[in-house]
């Protein structure tokens, strides 16, 4: 009997193709959806019931080493599946989850505003008016979402007139999508804003009736998987910089050593927290996960900046891998939860602990 290939064996076969396509994806000459389908088929990484968050962290981290764009959309696909898996049982919910898991449809996590509301910032700008038949009519906007196409399943938060909140799964085909302008990087992530104008959704579209409980449940996985793609691009940048620490590059040796040491500690914590989340869900302190995610952003931007300095003129060319990583990583401080929000949350948590 032939043993099934290990995760490492499958990644070893899959990652070279992702790396080879990274430049074309950066130029929007290739679609990362093709890579998602391979990851879904070969690794089942988008099925929360089949692949743990710890394994998903390993996969997304490895993928982001080859292409942050693919790592980013893989995170979005997995998180959409995580959300949909929490929905009450219904034929519609089961069909949507199955389609996202199999990458027959793209999954969109449009929960940034909902998460900001859950932590005490401004309310989500989408309203849900009961239609009298158990469903709702939705109106409002989503300022930023990625992985958006006509066939996407979008998960978002909407506020009721009476003050309640619903987490809902809607079809992107029913929304107006406004494509993002040309970006510094990540142009192939199918990002843009969503306009929702009196869209009818059935009762089966409800994923959760309690935003606070829902957000508390998914946030650890959300932060761990985001940290995973930050970790991946950091690792790639530091590895590429290592051979250049000679000649004039020697002046950066101590900077590289410091970043590498900090990265090693961060990666140990990432995989340790992910294992703990699998063994005992919800027991990792959210404060620690916020600090981890914030540090991963700092390390990614610093490491890709170091790579650019070491590469010199070659790194200034947009076609170079160094330049691509630098441009892609520049998005991390503004991705939700943004660096500002993470710092705000961490300061609030530290004040509460005193």
Order of alpha helices (4+ residues) and beta strands (2+ residues): alpha-alpha-alpha-alpha-alpha-beta-alpha-beta-beta-beta-beta-beta-beta-beta-alpha-alpha-alpha-alpha-alpha-alpha
